[in-house]
C-alpha cells in the first residue's frame, strides 16, 4: 500500500466499496463522520478523501455541499458506484427463518417488493454496514441485514439473496478529494469543473450570471442552492460544468460569472467518470 483513502462509515459501507473500485492501490481508512474524513485528509493521515455527494434515487447527500467549500480540499476525481443491495444473515440461517432485517433508512424502501414477498419486516439502522457488523456480533438466527456484498464478506455473513433492489438504476456519485488541486487534463471522457458562488445583490443577478454559460456553449450539469450560516437571505450556489477552465468558452463563461458574483471558488477540476455518459 502506498497510502490511505478516508471514507465515512463502517467497513463494508458503499463508500468503502467506492474506495476499492476507484483507488485499489490505497488502504481504505474508515471514519465516523464526514468531518473526520476531511480532517484525516487535511492532517495527512490519509492522502485522499472519498465523499458521496448525490444519489440517483434520493438526491444530494445532506451536509456535503456545506462542508466542501470550507474543507480546504480539492476535487481531483469523481466515481459512480452502483448500489447493489444483498440480504445477509448469520451462517446456516435460511431465508424462511428471517423475520426482520436492519439497514440504513434509505435502503429499506429500495427493497420493498422483495421484503413484502418474503414477509420480512424492515427496521431502520444508522448504517447498513454497521447493521451487518451488529448482526454478526449478536449471532441472531431470525434476523438479517441489507448491505453490500463487501459487508457480508468482511463480517463473515452468508448472502441469502443478491441485488434485491427494486430498481436497477440506483447509483451514488462520489468525489475524490486531495490537499492539492490537479489542473492537468486526465482521462478520455472529458473534464468537469466544480465551483461555488454567491451572486451580487442586484436584480436578476442569477439569470445574468448564468447567461455566460448559455452564450458560450458550456453545459452545466448541476446547479443547486443552499443557505449560508442558516440565513434566509444569504444563498450560495453549487455548480458542475463540463470542460476545463483553460477552454476558451469555459474561461469566458467564468469571467462573465465573476462579474455578477460577490464570491467565486473553484472546488476542483477533474476527469469525468466514464459512467457519467
C-alpha positions, 0 to 999 in steps of 0.5 A, spaced: 500 500 500 502 506 498 497 510 502 490 511 505 483 513 502 478 516 508 471 514 507 465 515 512 462 509 515 463 502 517 467 497 513 463 494 508 459 501 507 458 503 499 463 508 500 468 503 502 466 499 496 467 506 492 474 506 495 476 499 492 473 500 485 476 507 484 483 507 488 485 499 489 492 501 490 490 505 497 488 502 504 481 504 505 481 508 512 474 508 515 471 514 519 465 516 523 463 522 520 464 526 514 468 531 518 473 526 520 474 524 513 476 531 511 480 532 517 484 525 516 485 528 509 487 535 511 492 532 517 495 527 512 493 521 515 490 519 509 492 522 502 485 522 499 478 523 501 472 519 498 465 523 499 458 521 496 455 527 494 448 525 490 444 519 489 440 517 483 434 515 487 434 520 493 438 526 491 444 530 494 447 527 500 445 532 506 451 536 509 456 535 503 455 541 499 456 545 506 462 542 508 466 542 501 467 549 500 470 550 507 474 543 507 480 546 504 480 540 499 480 539 492 476 535 487 481 531 483 476 525 481 469 523 481 466 515 481 459 512 480 458 506 484 452 502 483 448 500 489 447 493 489 443 491 495 444 483 498 440 480 504 445 477 509 444 473 515 448 469 520 451 462 517 446 456 516 440 461 517 435 460 511 431 465 508 424 462 511 427 463 518 428 471 517 423 475 520 426 482 520 432 485 517 436 492 519 439 497 514 440 504 513 433 508 512 434 509 505 435 502 503 429 499 506 424 502 501 429 500 495 427 493 497 420 493 498 417 488 493 422 483 495 421 484 503 413 484 502 414 477 498 418 474 503 414 477 509 420 480 512 419 486 516 424 492 515 427 496 521 431 502 520 439 502 522 444 508 522 448 504 517 447 498 513 454 496 514 454 497 521 447 493 521 451 487 518 457 488 523 451 488 529 448 482 526 454 478 526 456 480 533 449 478 536 449 471 532 441 472 531 438 466 527 431 470 525 434 476 523 438 479 517 441 485 514 441 489 507 448 491 505 453 490 500 456 484 498 463 487 501 459 487 508 457 480 508 464 478 506 468 482 511 463 480 517 463 473 515 455 473 513 452 468 508 448 472 502 441 469 502 439 473 496 443 478 491 441 485 488 434 485 491 433 492 489 427 494 486 430 498 481 436 497 477 438 504 476 440 506 483 447 509 483 451 514 488 456 519 485 462 520 489 468 525 489 475 524 490 478 529 494 486 531 495 490 537 499 492 539 492 488 541 486 490 537 479 489 542 473 492 537 468 487 534 463 486 526 465 482 521 462 478 520 455 471 522 457 472 529 458 473 534 464 468 537 469 469 543 473 466 544 480 465 551 483 461 555 488 458 562 488 454 567 491 451 572 486 451 580 487 445 583 490 442 586 484 436 584 480 436 578 476 443 577 478 442 569 477 439 569 470 445 574 468 450 570 471 448 564 468 447 567 461 455 566 460 454 559 460 448 559 455 452 564 450 458 560 450 456 553 449 458 550 456 453 545 459 452 545 466 450 539 469 448 541 476 446 547 479 443 547 486 442 552 492 443 552 499 443 557 505 449 560 508 450 560 516 442 558 516 440 565 513 434 566 509 437 571 505 444 569 504 444 563 498 450 560 495 450 556 489 453 549 487 455 548 480 458 542 475 460 544 468 463 540 463 470 542 460 476 545 463 477 552 465 483 553 460 477 552 454 476 558 451 468 558 452 469 555 459 474 561 461 469 566 458 463 563 461 467 564 468 469 571 467 462 573 465 460 569 472 465 573 476 462 579 474 455 578 477 458 574 483 460 577 490 464 570 491 467 565 486 471 558 488 473 553 484 472 546 488 476 542 483 477 540 476 477 533 474 476 527 469 469 525 468 467 518 470 466 514 464 459 512 467 457 519 467 455 518 459 
